[in-house]
Amino acid sequence: MRPNSVNLMRLLTLWCARQVAEYIADVDVVLSEAFRVLKPDGRTIFITTDWDALVWYSDDAKRMAAVLKSWEAHCAHPRLPGTMPHRLKNAGFRLNDAFVYSLLNLSYDDDSYSKGLSTIIEKFVGGRGDVSASDLNDWLSEFAPLNEAGRYFFSSNRYIFKASRPAL
């Protein structure tokens, strides 16, 4: 590093990470780097999902649980929001605010978040082999009939953490 490179990097006033931190094994390094590059009073926003907070109705709760348990392996920290406040503080940040943004789908159609997510989950879980192809197909095939019967329900929360680097 050049002698002035750290000073140049501390020109950042905002660092935003949306749905990224939970995919990085050593998330504390990410937080430390965000802290390092922010200038004093610089702000950061981290948006994460807790996959335990997912509510997805199914007539077969056991099959749904198996698919979602397999899906957890898609990221390094499927329950990151619960640890974010102390992780941010340990990195040196001041936690300014935290709140929840809920995604709610009462229909399963091309405009719904959950329909797109279901196809991603199907591909990921299908490649793992811990849920049978038949169960996975039944899982995915259940949503259209639930929708047609007016019984479709999906909810997922995004946890938003606003923090700042304290002034010198």
Residue frames relative to the residue before (quaternion, step in Angstrom):
aa qw qx qy qz dx dy dz
M 1.0000 0.0000 0.0000 0.0000 0.00 0.00 0.00
R 0.4530 -0.6522 0.5304 0.2969 3.52 -1.07 0.72
P 0.6463 -0.5577 0.3453 0.3899 3.61 -1.04 0.62
N 0.7493 0.3953 -0.2258 0.4809 3.62 0.96 -0.74
S 0.4526 0.7243 -0.4485 0.2635 3.60 1.21 -0.18
V 0.6247 0.5261 -0.3579 0.4526 3.62 0.97 -0.68
N 0.6514 0.5059 -0.3223 0.4646 3.59 0.92 -0.81
L 0.6482 0.5079 -0.3263 0.4642 3.59 0.96 -0.79
M 0.6723 0.4988 -0.3069 0.4527 3.57 0.97 -0.79
R 0.6503 0.5246 -0.3254 0.4427 3.60 1.07 -0.51
L 0.4415 0.6795 -0.4643 0.3575 3.56 1.17 0.50
L 0.5170 0.6526 -0.4214 0.3594 3.59 1.21 -0.25
T 0.2034 -0.7799 0.5812 0.1120 3.53 -0.95 0.89
L 0.7950 0.1496 -0.0861 0.5815 3.59 1.20 -0.35
W 0.0558 -0.7517 0.6570 0.0111 3.54 -1.03 0.91
C 0.0106 -0.8097 0.5861 -0.0288 3.59 -0.65 1.07
A 0.0194 -0.7780 0.6278 -0.0162 3.56 -0.89 0.98
R 0.0503 -0.8128 0.5798 -0.0251 3.55 -0.44 1.24
Q 0.8493 -0.0943 0.0182 0.5192 3.53 -0.63 1.20
V 0.4874 0.6600 -0.4267 0.3804 3.60 1.00 0.82
A 0.6673 0.5636 -0.3208 0.3663 3.57 0.74 -1.08
E 0.6672 0.5259 -0.3239 0.4164 3.60 0.91 -0.81
Y 0.6608 0.5095 -0.3043 0.4594 3.59 1.25 -0.29
I 0.6517 0.4961 -0.3079 0.4841 3.58 1.25 -0.16
A 0.4977 -0.7011 0.4238 0.2849 3.56 -0.64 1.17
D 0.7839 0.2283 -0.1313 0.5622 3.60 0.82 -0.93
V 0.1249 -0.8446 0.5193 0.0370 3.53 0.42 1.29
D 0.5917 0.5824 -0.3774 0.4102 3.61 1.09 -0.53
V 0.5942 0.5414 -0.3637 0.4706 3.60 1.14 -0.53
V 0.6193 0.5352 -0.3370 0.4652 3.59 1.02 -0.79
L 0.6748 0.4877 -0.2985 0.4666 3.58 0.89 -0.92
S 0.6422 0.5196 -0.3213 0.4631 3.59 0.99 -0.79
E 0.6594 0.5002 -0.3039 0.4719 3.58 0.99 -0.81
A 0.6190 0.5242 -0.3448 0.4724 3.58 1.00 -0.76
F 0.6506 0.5109 -0.3098 0.4687 3.56 0.95 -0.87
R 0.6610 0.5392 -0.3035 0.4245 3.58 0.92 -0.94
V 0.7631 0.4061 -0.2211 0.4515 3.59 0.84 -0.91
L 0.5969 0.5627 -0.3783 0.4290 3.59 1.19 -0.20
K 0.4295 -0.6616 0.5405 0.2925 3.54 -1.08 0.69
P 0.6570 -0.4716 0.3720 0.4556 3.61 -1.17 0.29
D 0.7962 0.1842 -0.2359 0.5259 3.54 -0.95 1.04
G 0.4116 0.6847 -0.4903 0.3485 3.60 1.25 0.21
R 0.3080 -0.7759 0.5331 0.1374 3.55 -1.10 0.73
T 0.1203 -0.7679 0.6231 0.0876 3.52 -1.26 0.49
I 0.1241 -0.7474 0.6482 0.0769 3.50 -1.25 0.59
F 0.0432 -0.7676 0.6395 0.0078 3.54 -0.86 1.01
I 0.1014 -0.7733 0.6253 0.0266 3.54 -0.87 1.03
T 0.0560 0.8128 -0.5718 0.0961 3.55 -0.63 1.15
T 0.3326 -0.7148 0.5796 0.2061 3.54 -1.32 0.37
D 0.2082 -0.7127 0.6509 0.1584 3.53 -1.16 0.69
W 0.3199 -0.7959 0.4829 0.1761 3.57 -0.34 1.24
D 0.5513 0.5708 -0.4070 0.4524 3.60 1.24 -0.11
A 0.6602 0.5111 -0.3031 0.4594 3.59 1.19 -0.42
L 0.4601 0.6762 -0.4448 0.3650 3.58 1.29 0.14
V 0.0668 -0.7631 0.6422 0.0283 3.57 -0.97 0.93
W 0.1068 0.7828 -0.5975 0.1374 3.56 -0.55 1.19
Y 0.3240 -0.7851 0.4950 0.1833 3.54 -0.33 1.24
S 0.0723 0.7569 -0.6466 0.0616 3.51 -1.18 0.81
D 0.4776 -0.6329 0.5207 0.3166 3.55 -1.17 0.56
D 0.7297 0.3164 -0.2013 0.5717 3.59 1.26 -0.32
A 0.2009 -0.8332 0.5069 0.0919 3.57 0.21 1.32
K 0.6275 0.5438 -0.3423 0.4398 3.60 1.03 -0.72
R 0.6601 0.4881 -0.3031 0.4839 3.59 0.95 -0.86
M 0.6320 0.5220 -0.3353 0.4644 3.61 0.94 -0.84
A 0.6551 0.5139 -0.3169 0.4541 3.60 0.90 -0.88
A 0.6529 0.5162 -0.3175 0.4545 3.60 0.97 -0.81
V 0.6562 0.4992 -0.3109 0.4728 3.59 0.95 -0.85
L 0.7007 0.4625 -0.2826 0.4639 3.60 0.83 -0.92
K 0.5999 0.5366 -0.3624 0.4699 3.60 1.10 -0.59
S 0.6520 0.4949 -0.3099 0.4835 3.60 0.95 -0.81
W 0.6351 0.5573 -0.3133 0.4334 3.59 1.01 -0.85
E 0.5575 0.6289 -0.3891 0.3772 3.59 1.09 -0.66
A 0.6256 0.5697 -0.3366 0.4132 3.59 1.09 -0.64
H 0.5253 0.6572 -0.4115 0.3505 3.61 1.21 -0.20
C 0.7881 0.1948 -0.1255 0.5703 3.60 1.20 -0.29
A 0.6050 -0.6006 0.4000 0.3366 3.55 -1.24 0.51
H 0.8048 0.1671 -0.0523 0.5672 3.60 1.07 -0.73
P 0.0906 -0.8465 0.5217 0.0551 3.63 0.28 1.17
R 0.7495 0.3135 -0.1973 0.5487 3.61 1.26 -0.23
L 0.1507 0.8610 -0.4753 0.1005 3.57 1.12 0.66
P 0.6175 0.5881 -0.3914 0.3458 3.67 0.76 -0.78
G 0.6391 0.5593 -0.3332 0.4095 3.59 0.99 -0.73
T 0.7380 0.3829 -0.2190 0.5106 3.57 1.20 -0.47
M 0.4700 0.7216 -0.4248 0.2793 3.60 1.21 -0.20
P 0.6354 0.5328 -0.3817 0.4083 3.68 0.78 -0.74
H 0.7304 0.4023 -0.2704 0.4812 3.61 0.76 -0.90
R 0.5936 0.5528 -0.3760 0.4480 3.62 1.08 -0.54
L 0.6497 0.5074 -0.3158 0.4698 3.59 0.94 -0.86
K 0.6674 0.4941 -0.3014 0.4686 3.59 0.90 -0.90
N 0.6530 0.5153 -0.3157 0.4565 3.59 0.99 -0.81
A 0.6569 0.4944 -0.3053 0.4805 3.59 1.16 -0.55
G 0.6320 -0.5570 0.3212 0.4327 3.60 1.28 -0.13
F 0.5272 0.6584 -0.4010 0.3575 3.57 1.26 -0.15
R 0.3433 -0.6408 0.6359 0.2590 3.48 -1.41 0.32
L 0.3073 -0.7475 0.5596 0.1834 3.59 -0.69 1.07
N 0.2054 -0.8288 0.5157 0.0701 3.57 -0.49 1.23
D 0.7916 -0.1134 0.1224 0.5878 3.56 1.04 -0.74
A 0.0165 -0.7571 0.6522 0.0343 3.52 -1.29 0.41
F 0.1230 0.7870 -0.5980 0.0885 3.54 -0.99 0.79
V 0.4415 -0.6902 0.5251 0.2303 3.52 -1.34 0.29
Y 0.1176 -0.7318 0.6667 0.0786 3.51 -1.15 0.79
S 0.1933 -0.8101 0.5467 0.0866 3.58 -0.57 1.13
L 0.2248 -0.7122 0.6489 0.1454 3.48 -1.16 0.78
L 0.0024 -0.8083 0.5868 -0.0490 3.58 -0.67 1.08
N 0.0215 -0.7765 0.6297 -0.0119 3.55 -0.82 1.05
L 0.1267 -0.7892 0.5988 0.0498 3.54 -0.76 1.08
S 0.7300 0.2674 -0.2205 0.5890 3.53 1.33 0.21
Y 0.3232 -0.7182 0.5911 0.1745 3.51 -1.26 0.60
D 0.3154 0.7348 -0.5349 0.2728 3.54 -0.03 1.32
D 0.7447 -0.4419 0.2708 0.4205 3.56 -1.30 0.18
D 0.6833 0.4738 -0.2883 0.4748 3.60 1.18 -0.41
S 0.5892 0.5949 -0.3713 0.4014 3.59 1.24 -0.10
Y 0.5656 -0.6006 0.4597 0.3287 3.52 -1.12 0.80
S 0.6883 0.5249 -0.2915 0.4072 3.56 0.87 -0.98
K 0.6076 0.5385 -0.3788 0.4443 3.61 1.05 -0.54
G 0.6565 0.4867 -0.3122 0.4844 3.58 0.94 -0.80
L 0.6487 0.5173 -0.3134 0.4619 3.57 0.97 -0.85
S 0.6335 0.5533 -0.3440 0.4174 3.60 0.95 -0.81
T 0.6710 0.4820 -0.3149 0.4673 3.60 0.96 -0.71
I 0.6160 0.5235 -0.3392 0.4811 3.59 1.12 -0.64
I 0.6505 0.5075 -0.3084 0.4735 3.57 0.95 -0.88
E 0.6329 0.5432 -0.3362 0.4374 3.59 0.91 -0.89
K 0.6839 0.4781 -0.2925 0.4670 3.60 0.87 -0.91
F 0.6725 0.4965 -0.3058 0.4556 3.58 0.89 -0.90
V 0.7059 0.4554 -0.2691 0.4711 3.58 0.73 -1.06
G 0.6233 0.5540 -0.3361 0.4377 3.57 1.02 -0.75
G 0.6783 0.4920 -0.2786 0.4693 3.57 1.09 -0.67
R 0.6301 0.5563 -0.3310 0.4289 3.59 1.21 -0.33
G 0.3325 -0.7891 0.4626 0.2298 3.58 1.08 -0.64
D 0.5687 0.6085 -0.4012 0.3812 3.64 1.16 0.14
V 0.6813 0.3003 -0.2608 0.6145 3.57 1.36 0.06
S 0.4862 -0.6839 0.4486 0.3076 3.59 -0.76 0.97
A 0.6114 -0.5562 0.4168 0.3784 3.57 -1.18 0.58
S 0.6337 0.5370 -0.3237 0.4531 3.57 1.05 -0.76
D 0.6716 0.4810 -0.2997 0.4773 3.60 0.90 -0.90
L 0.6515 0.5153 -0.3184 0.4567 3.57 0.98 -0.81
N 0.6428 0.5073 -0.3156 0.4794 3.57 0.99 -0.80
D 0.6513 0.5032 -0.3133 0.4738 3.60 0.96 -0.85
W 0.6097 0.5569 -0.3395 0.4504 3.58 1.04 -0.80
L 0.7208 0.4385 -0.2531 0.4735 3.56 0.74 -1.04
S 0.6764 0.5140 -0.2915 0.4397 3.59 1.00 -0.79
E 0.5774 0.6218 -0.3704 0.3779 3.58 1.18 -0.38
F 0.6270 0.6161 -0.3412 0.3330 3.57 1.02 -0.77
A 0.6463 0.5228 -0.3383 0.4411 3.62 0.90 -0.79
P 0.6832 0.4586 -0.3163 0.4721 3.66 0.81 -0.80
L 0.6086 0.5324 -0.3563 0.4683 3.60 1.05 -0.68
N 0.6414 0.5260 -0.3124 0.4630 3.56 1.00 -0.86
E 0.6750 0.5048 -0.2912 0.4525 3.58 0.87 -0.98
A 0.6992 0.4505 -0.2621 0.4893 3.57 1.12 -0.67
G 0.4870 -0.6787 0.4221 0.3521 3.59 1.30 -0.01
R 0.5644 0.6186 -0.3585 0.4128 3.58 1.23 0.48
Y 0.4532 0.6985 -0.4531 0.3186 3.60 1.21 0.18
F 0.0936 0.7821 -0.6104 0.0833 3.57 -1.00 0.90
F 0.0895 0.7594 -0.6376 0.0940 3.53 -0.97 1.01
S 0.0910 0.7791 -0.6169 0.0643 3.55 -1.01 0.86
S 0.0377 0.7716 -0.6329 0.0519 3.55 -1.02 0.90
N 0.2820 -0.7760 0.5449 0.1465 3.54 -1.02 0.80
R 0.2051 -0.7085 0.6613 0.1365 3.51 -1.21 0.73
Y 0.2060 -0.7746 0.5899 0.0973 3.54 -0.83 1.03
I 0.1464 -0.8114 0.5655 0.0200 3.54 -0.66 1.17
F 0.0832 -0.7976 0.5974 -0.0059 3.53 -0.72 1.16
K 0.1153 -0.7772 0.6177 0.0338 3.55 -0.75 1.11
A 0.0753 0.7932 -0.5957 0.1012 3.55 -0.74 1.09
S 0.1691 -0.7796 0.5928 0.1100 3.55 -1.29 0.24
R 0.4736 -0.6139 0.5460 0.3173 3.47 -1.32 0.44
P 0.4560 -0.7011 0.4631 0.2934 3.60 -0.66 1.02
A 0.5500 -0.5906 0.4765 0.3489 3.56 -1.19 0.60
L 0.5731 -0.6046 0.4283 0.3501 3.54 -1.16 0.55
